């Protein structure tokens, strides 16, 4: 067992979730650009709707900065993207004109990554934190902005206030990303 799981087991609620679900890793994604586009697709949509749109988009187009820039707007709309999300994915393509790599972000702190990504219109703090966790595999991110996290914290710890949630999550440092995965599982 790694240090993350041993540390999180000091919280009886998380210990029970670890027993129930096993070890849920925080893993680095192979394609940062595609994952950032996916994060935009996922914004404010149900899991099922987002998955359907993602599948249509990824089947039809090459998900690279060049591929997104070359895609016709009508085709993107046919995949299920709203006009706003079309602008957002194109903004990401423009920001990462030469592609996006793990090496680009490697020397940056979490806050620097958030600052860099939120300069892109359409990428907010929630999306940047999802990127930190699911693309860069940063181990100590707590996305209190996420509705699922807030619902899970309410269910598991009877917390309603976001600041109280953040304070509770401080107990999980430096493995808040791992803990977040269990909080999500609790409401799946």
N, C-alpha and C positions, 0 to 999 in steps of 0.2 A: 504494500500500500504506500502511495506517495505521501509526501508531507501535506499536500492540500487536503486529502481526504482525512488524514489523521487529525489535522487541525480543525476541520469542519465537524468532526465527530464530537468535539467538545460541546457543541450545541445539540441537545437531545432531539430537537425537532429535525435538524438536518441529518443527524445520525440515523434516525428512523427512515428518512428518505433515501439515504445512501444504502441502507439495508434493503429497502424495497426495490430500488432502481439500479443498484450496482454503481460502479464508477462511471461517471459521465465526463469524458475528457473535454478539455478546451483545446481545440485543434486549429492549426493554421490552414486557411483555404488556399488552394492551388492558384486560383485566378482572381486576384483582387478587384479588377475592373468589373468582371461579371458579377461578383458578390455585391459590389456597390450598386450596380444597376438593379440587382435583385432586392436590395434594401429599399431602393426607391419604389419599386413595384409593390413591396409589402406595406408601404406606408398607408395606414388607415383602411386596410382591406382585410377581409377574413382570410384565413389561411387557404381555404379552398379557392376563393376568387384569385388571390395572388398567384397560387400555383398554376392555375389555368392560364393566366396571362403570361406568366414566365415561360411556360411550356410553348405557347404559341410564338412568343417573341424569339426564344432561343432556337426553335425549329426553323424559323423563317430567316433570321439574320445572323451574321457573324457578330458576336458580342465583344467587340473591340472598339476603341475610339473611332477608328476609320469606318468600321461597319455601322456604327450608330450614326455617324455624321452622314454616311451615304444613304441610309435608309430613308425612304420617302415617308412623308408625314401620314399620308392616307394608309399606307401599309402598317405603320406603327399603331395607328388608331384601330385598324382592323384586328390587331393583336390584343387590343383591349386597353391600351394606354390612353389616358385622358390628355387633352391638350397641355395641361399643366405638367403632367409627368413626362410628356414628350420633351418639353422645354428642359425639365430637370435632367433627364438622361443625356440630352445634348449638351447641357452645361457641364456635366461630368466629363463627357467626351472631349470638350474643349479644354477643360482644366488639365486633363491627362492626355494631351494631344499625342505625346510620344509613348503613351501607355503608362500603366501604374504597376509598380513592383514592390515587393516586400523590402527591397534594398532602399527604396526611396524613403520609406517610413522608419526603417531600422534605427537610425540615430535619434529619432524624435521621441520625446516624452509623450505620455498619453494626452496631456493638455496641448502639446504642439500638434499632435495629429488632429485633435478636435478642432483646434484653431484653423489648421490648413483645410480640412474638409468643409468646415462651416463657412468658409469664404465662398464656396460654390452655392449659388442660389438653388435651393431645393434640398440641400443637405443641412439638416439641423443637428442638434446635440444628440437626439435619439439615434439617428442614422449613424453618426460618427461613433457613438458608443457601441452600436451593433457591429460596426466595422472593426473596432478595436478588439472585440471579443471573438467574432466569428471569422475574421479574415487574418488579423495579426496575432491572434491567440494570446492577447494580453491577459494576464491572470487576475488582475485586481481592478476590475471595472464593475461598478454597480449602476445599472441603468434605471434609476428611479423614475425616469420619464416614461417608461414602458408601462402600459396599462396592465399587462399580464403580471409584471413584477409587483405593481401596487395591489392588484387583486390577490396575488399569492401571499404577499406580506400581511394583508388583512386576514386572509383565511388562516394562515399558519401562526401569526403572532398577534392577531387582533389589533393591528395598527392601522390607523386611518390617515394620520398626518405624515406627509412625505419626509419632513425633517426627522421624525421619530424613526421612520424606516431607514434613513441614511445613518442615523446613530446606531440602530441595531446592526446594520450591515458593517459598521466599523469593527464589530466583534470578529468578523470573518476575514479581515485583512491578514495577509496579502493575497487572499484567494477568493475575492468577492465574485469573480467571473464564474468560478465553479459553483459557488453557493447560488448564484442567480439561475443557473441551469436547473438546480433542484427546486427553486421557488417556482419556476415555470412548470416543471413536471407536476408539482402539487396541484395545479389547476388544469392540467391536460385531461 
